[in-house]
Amino acid sequence: MEPFYEFNNKMAAQPDMLVFSADQNVGIIASTDDVLWFDIQSQNEVDIDDVYQLGDIKSLLYYDEKFYVLANKYQRKLGYFLLEIDTMLYGNIKKPKYVIKWENKLAIGDAGLDLI
């Protein structure tokens, strides 16, 4: 029996969002306050909310070898922030790529990410 993945970083709350890459080796798990990128094969992990200073996470999406994180806070400022992350993030943490970065001082409420 193959061992399960055990997280190194502890989450402050029960996670309610999870997306995997197409091969299901890499994923992102999130609660409202925490986002963790993880690689099951290499047992590596990146605390996305700490590295990219995100908060109030609203939704996750995987599409075309990229993960997308929709958040309502960046550097503790309210707004609408959509972060794009390469699937193979570990060892390649660079300046974040924001698809949307609006500091509008408004809370999002109930939001989701979908593709048509």
N, C-alpha and C positions, 0 to 999 in steps of 0.2 A: 504494500500500500504506500502510495506516494504521500509525503508530508504535506500538510496544509500550510497556507501562508499566515504567518503571525506578524502583525503590525508592530513596528518599533515605536512609532509615534502614537500616543494615546489621544483619542478624540474626546472632546469635552461633553459631547452629547451623542445620543444614538444616531448613526447615519441613516439618512432617508433617501439618498441618491447614489447610484452606482452605474457606471458605464465601462464597457470593455472594448479593447481594440478588436479587429476582425478575427485575429488568431487567439484571442482571449488570454494572452500572456501578460498584457499591460492593461491597467485600468485606473480609474479615478473614483474614489469614494468620498462622499461629502455629507455634512450636516449643514445647518444654517451658518455655523461658525468655523467649521474646519473643512479643508479640502486636502486629500492625500493622493498623490500619484504613486503608483506602485508597479513593480515588475516582478511577477511571480517567479520567473526563471532565474534571474540574477539576485533576487531578494533585496532589491534596492527600493528606496522610497524617498519622495520629496514632499515636504510640507508646503503645498502651494500657497495657502493663505498667508504663511509667514514670509515666504520668498517674494511673493508678488503683492503683499500687503492688501489682500482682499478680505471682505467681510460681508455678512448678510447674503450668503450664497442662495441663489434662486433656482438654478437649473444647470444640468450637464448635458453634453451631447458629444457623440463621436461621429465624425464624417471624414472620409477621404484621408486617412492617416493623421488626423488632427483631433484633438480634444478641444471643446469649447466650454468655458465656465462663465455663466451669467451671474453677476454679483451686483448688489445695490450699494456697496461701499468700497472705496479705494482710498487708502491712507486716511481712513476714518471720515471721509467726506462722502455725502450722499450723492448718488447719481445712477447712471445706467452704464455698466461696464461689461464688455464681452471680450474675454481673454482667449486667444488662440494659442494652443500648446502643441508642440510636436509630440507624436506618440512616444518616441524614444528620447525622453527629456533628460534622463540621468546622465551626468557628465557633460551635458550640453545646455546648461542653464545660462541663458543670455538675456539681453534686454527683452522684456515681454512685448508681444505683438497684440495690441488691442484693436479689435475690429470696430468696436464702438467704445468711446470714452467720453461720456457726457457728464459733466459735473453740474447737475441741474437742481440739486437740493430737494429732490422729490423721492419719496419711497415708492418702490415699484408695486408692492402688494403681491398678488398671485401672478407669477410669470412662468413661461415655459419656452423651450427651444424646440422647433420642429422644422423639418425640411419637406418640401414638396417636390 
